[in-house]
Amino acid sequence: MPQVRGSNVRLIGVTDDSFATPPASPSAVILPFVQNNVKADQQRDTDDTISGFRGAARSVAGNRTVGGTLQVNAAPQTIGFLLKHLLGAPTSTTATGVTTHVFGVAASGASALPPSFTLESDLGAAFTAASRYVRLTGCRIAQAQFAVGPSGFMQVTPTITGSGYSKSGTPLDASPDDTGHAAFSTLTASLVFGGGALPLDVTKLDFTIGNNLDEDTYVIGGNGNRGDLPEGLLTVSGTVEALLKDSGLLDAALADTDSSLVLTLTRGTGDGTDGNESLEINIPALVFATTTPTVPGPKGVRLQASFTGHRTTGEIGVTATLKTPLATIN
């Protein structure tokens, strides 16, 4: 039997009806990835009973842990699934074949975070039939890191935490949606700080959106699975590195005043038609931490400043707007 090759492994995701419970007739989507480090483990609980022998009694199965990182290059065809489980279900409007999906933060209702999702890896037709499909259940996104450089792709790395796992000889969805993969290039990415009042020549941007999941939720009689993964406060933090050409970023880092960030990625014209999709991530209220530049050598000086996002009035206003011909987000 040939060895399983990573290039042949297919990952699908499906939004659950309730925590750790996928729909009876699931509509899954294929999730292309760069690395998939999300896995299941189960601890062994030892029995320290003294019985007159030096050897310990047989251990028993204990709590299960499901977790790890999934690394993807952001593409308009599939990024919506991750944004839905990071921020919340989108509000979607369609006009002339283009759908605008707006993902925001809501404590409850139709736009709140879905209860969980299920991930399933297909190890390939040549693998042992009864164990071909490895299923991770009750998954939620604890946080997601976004990394943007002057070229290449925006790398999104969600940290996923789950409840349980199983194996199967049959797939969760025999015909998952294959929406394709054509990642956004960062070559033409747009960054606007402070509504345009803070022009920067940015060399690197990294930010993290976190859901502060409560992972200490094991329950008696739960077979080692977590009983839920409720979210806490949504947090936003990041770092921007820019060429030091004027005092703009330095002044912002020393002033303790609010700023904002809008990141826009486009393919083609960005009007939302096929091949012309766009993604805008808006952090409307942030503040830079105090910092000053270092001079590591004789070449150009750069300033690296960290920031945190916050709410002003009402809910925190972080949103992601995806324009695409895809009418629904799985």
C-alpha positions in Angstrom: 0.0 0.0 0.0 1.6 3.4 -1.0 2.3 6.0 1.6 -0.2 8.9 2.0 1.1 12.1 0.4 0.2 15.5 1.6 -0.5 16.7 -1.9 -3.3 14.2 -2.2 -5.1 14.9 1.1 -8.3 16.9 0.7 -9.8 18.9 3.6 -13.5 19.8 3.8 -15.4 22.0 6.2 -19.1 22.1 7.1 -20.9 24.5 9.5 -22.7 22.6 12.3 -26.4 22.9 13.2 -25.5 22.9 16.9 -22.3 22.4 18.8 -20.4 19.4 17.5 -23.4 18.3 15.4 -23.2 18.6 11.6 -26.4 18.8 9.6 -28.1 15.5 8.5 -27.5 16.5 4.9 -24.3 18.6 5.1 -23.2 21.1 2.5 -19.4 21.0 2.8 -16.8 23.1 1.0 -13.3 22.0 0.0 -10.7 24.0 1.9 -7.4 24.3 0.1 -4.5 24.8 2.5 -0.7 25.2 2.8 -0.4 23.3 6.0 -2.9 21.5 8.2 -1.6 21.1 11.8 -5.0 20.6 13.4 -5.1 17.2 15.1 -6.7 15.1 17.8 -5.0 13.7 20.9 -6.3 11.9 24.0 -4.5 11.7 27.3 -4.0 8.6 29.3 -5.0 8.8 33.0 -2.8 6.6 35.3 -3.9 4.7 38.3 -1.5 5.2 41.2 -3.1 2.4 43.4 -0.5 0.4 45.4 -1.1 -3.3 45.0 2.2 -4.9 46.1 3.9 -4.7 42.7 6.1 -2.1 41.3 4.3 -2.1 38.0 1.4 0.3 37.6 -2.1 -0.7 36.7 -3.2 -0.2 33.1 -4.0 3.5 32.3 -7.4 4.5 30.9 -8.4 7.0 28.2 -8.8 10.6 29.5 -9.8 14.0 28.1 -9.6 14.6 24.4 -7.9 17.6 22.8 -8.5 18.8 19.3 -6.5 21.7 18.1 -3.7 23.2 16.0 -3.2 25.7 13.2 -4.4 25.7 9.6 -2.3 27.8 7.2 -4.0 29.2 4.1 -3.3 31.7 1.4 -6.4 33.9 1.4 -8.5 33.3 -1.7 -12.0 34.8 -2.4 -13.4 31.3 -3.1 -12.9 30.0 0.4 -11.9 32.8 2.8 -15.6 33.4 3.6 -15.9 30.1 5.5 -13.1 31.1 7.8 -14.3 34.7 8.3 -17.8 33.3 9.1 -16.3 31.3 12.0 -13.9 34.0 13.1 -16.2 37.0 13.1 -19.8 35.8 12.5 -22.2 34.8 9.8 -22.4 37.4 7.0 -25.1 39.8 6.0 -25.3 39.2 2.2 -26.9 41.2 -0.6 -26.9 40.3 -4.3 -27.1 42.5 -7.3 -26.4 41.7 -11.0 -24.7 38.4 -10.1 -22.4 39.9 -7.5 -22.9 39.2 -3.8 -21.5 41.4 -1.1 -20.9 39.5 2.2 -20.3 41.6 5.3 -18.9 39.7 8.3 -19.2 41.6 11.5 -19.4 41.0 15.3 -22.7 40.3 17.0 -23.4 38.8 20.4 -26.5 36.9 19.2 -28.8 36.6 16.3 -28.3 35.6 12.6 -25.0 37.4 12.4 -23.5 35.8 15.5 -20.7 33.2 15.4 -22.0 29.8 14.2 -22.1 27.1 17.0 -19.1 25.2 15.5 -17.9 23.4 12.4 -16.6 20.0 11.4 -13.3 19.4 9.6 -12.8 16.2 7.6 -9.5 15.0 6.0 -9.7 12.5 3.1 -6.5 10.5 3.2 -7.0 9.1 -0.3 -8.5 6.1 -2.0 -5.3 4.0 -1.5 -5.5 4.4 2.3 -7.2 1.8 4.6 -10.9 2.0 3.7 -12.3 2.1 7.2 -10.0 4.9 8.3 -9.9 7.0 5.1 -11.8 9.9 6.5 -10.6 11.5 9.7 -13.2 13.8 11.3 -12.7 16.6 13.9 -15.9 17.8 15.5 -17.0 20.8 17.5 -14.4 23.0 16.0 -14.2 26.8 16.5 -11.6 29.4 15.6 -9.8 30.6 18.8 -7.9 33.2 16.8 -6.6 34.0 13.3 -3.3 35.6 12.4 -3.1 37.7 9.2 0.3 38.4 7.6 0.7 40.8 4.7 4.0 41.6 2.8 4.8 43.6 -0.3 4.4 40.6 -2.6 3.0 37.1 -2.5 -0.2 36.3 -0.7 -1.9 37.3 2.5 -1.3 34.3 4.8 -4.1 33.5 7.2 -3.3 31.2 10.1 -6.4 30.3 12.2 -5.8 28.5 15.5 -8.6 25.9 15.7 -9.9 24.2 18.9 -12.3 21.4 18.8 -14.2 18.9 20.9 -14.0 15.3 19.5 -12.9 13.1 16.7 -13.8 10.0 14.8 -12.8 8.0 11.7 -15.0 6.8 9.0 -15.1 4.7 5.8 -17.6 7.1 4.2 -17.3 10.8 3.7 -19.4 13.4 5.6 -20.4 14.9 2.2 -19.8 12.7 -0.9 -20.0 15.8 -3.2 -18.5 18.8 -1.4 -18.6 22.2 -3.1 -15.4 22.8 -5.0 -15.3 26.6 -5.3 -11.7 26.6 -6.6 -8.6 28.5 -5.4 -7.1 31.7 -6.9 -5.5 33.6 -4.0 -5.4 37.3 -3.6 -1.9 38.8 -4.5 -0.6 41.4 -2.0 1.3 43.2 -4.8 -1.6 45.6 -5.3 -2.9 45.5 -1.7 -4.1 48.9 -0.3 -3.6 50.0 3.3 -5.3 53.1 4.7 -4.5 54.3 8.2 -6.5 57.0 10.0 -8.8 57.4 7.0 -5.9 58.6 4.9 -4.6 61.0 7.4 -1.6 58.8 8.2 0.2 57.9 4.9 2.8 55.1 5.5 5.1 53.1 3.3 4.4 49.8 5.0 6.9 46.9 4.6 5.0 44.4 6.8 1.7 44.1 8.5 0.7 41.4 10.9 -2.5 41.4 13.0 -4.5 38.9 15.0 -8.2 38.7 15.7 -9.0 36.5 18.7 -12.2 35.1 20.2 -10.9 34.2 23.7 -12.6 30.8 23.7 -13.3 29.1 27.0 -11.5 25.7 26.5 -11.9 24.4 30.1 -15.3 22.9 29.4 -14.9 19.1 29.9 -18.0 17.6 31.4 -18.7 14.4 33.4 -20.1 11.8 31.1 -18.9 13.6 28.0 -16.6 10.8 26.9 -13.6 13.1 27.2 -15.1 15.7 24.8 -15.5 19.4 25.5 -19.1 20.2 26.2 -18.9 23.6 24.4 -16.4 26.3 23.4 -18.1 29.6 24.3 -16.4 32.8 23.0 -15.3 35.7 25.2 -14.2 39.2 24.3 -13.1 39.7 20.7 -9.6 41.1 20.6 -7.6 42.8 17.8 -3.8 43.3 18.0 -1.1 43.7 15.5 2.2 45.2 14.3 3.0 47.5 11.4 6.5 48.1 10.1 7.1 51.2 7.9 9.9 53.1 6.3 10.7 56.0 8.5 10.3 59.0 6.1 8.5 61.5 8.3 7.1 61.7 11.8 3.6 60.4 11.0 3.9 56.9 12.6 6.2 58.1 15.4 3.8 60.9 16.3 0.9 58.4 16.3 2.9 56.0 18.5 3.6 58.8 21.0 0.2 60.5 21.0 -2.2 57.9 22.5 -4.9 58.9 20.0 -7.2 56.7 18.0 -6.5 55.7 14.5 -8.0 53.1 12.1 -6.9 50.6 9.4 -8.6 49.5 6.2 -6.9 46.7 4.3 -8.1 46.0 0.8 -7.2 43.0 -1.5 -8.4 42.8 -5.1 -8.3 40.5 -8.1 -8.7 42.4 -11.4 -11.1 45.3 -11.1 -12.4 44.2 -7.7 -16.0 44.7 -8.8 -17.0 41.2 -7.5 -17.4 39.4 -10.7 -15.6 36.2 -11.5 -11.8 37.0 -11.4 -12.5 40.4 -10.0 -13.2 39.7 -6.4 -12.3 41.9 -3.5 -11.8 41.6 0.3 -11.8 44.6 2.7 -10.9 44.2 6.4 -11.8 47.3 8.4 -10.5 47.9 12.0 -12.2 51.3 12.7 -10.7 52.0 16.1 -7.1 51.2 17.2 -4.4 52.8 19.2 -0.6 52.5 18.8 1.6 51.6 21.7 4.3 54.0 22.6 7.6 53.2 20.8 10.6 54.9 19.2 12.9 53.8 16.4 16.2 51.9 16.7 19.1 52.4 14.3 20.6 48.9 13.6 23.0 50.1 10.9 23.8 52.6 8.3 20.9 51.7 5.9 17.4 53.0 5.9 15.6 53.3 9.3 12.3 51.6 9.9 9.8 51.9 12.7 7.8 49.0 14.0 4.7 49.9 16.0 2.2 47.6 17.7 -1.4 48.4 18.1 -4.6 47.2 19.7 -8.2 47.6 18.5 -11.1 48.6 20.7 -14.8 49.4 20.6 -16.1 53.0 20.8 -19.9 53.1 21.0 -21.9 49.9 20.5 -20.3 46.7 19.4 -16.7 46.6 18.2 -16.8 47.6 14.6 -14.4 45.2 13.0 -15.8 44.0 9.7 -14.7 42.0 6.6 -16.4 42.7 3.3 -16.1 40.1 0.5 -17.4 40.8 -3.0 -17.8 37.6 -5.0 -20.0 35.8 -7.5 -20.6 33.2 -4.8 -24.1 33.8 -3.5 -23.8 31.8 -0.3 -21.0 31.0 2.3 -21.1 27.4 3.4 
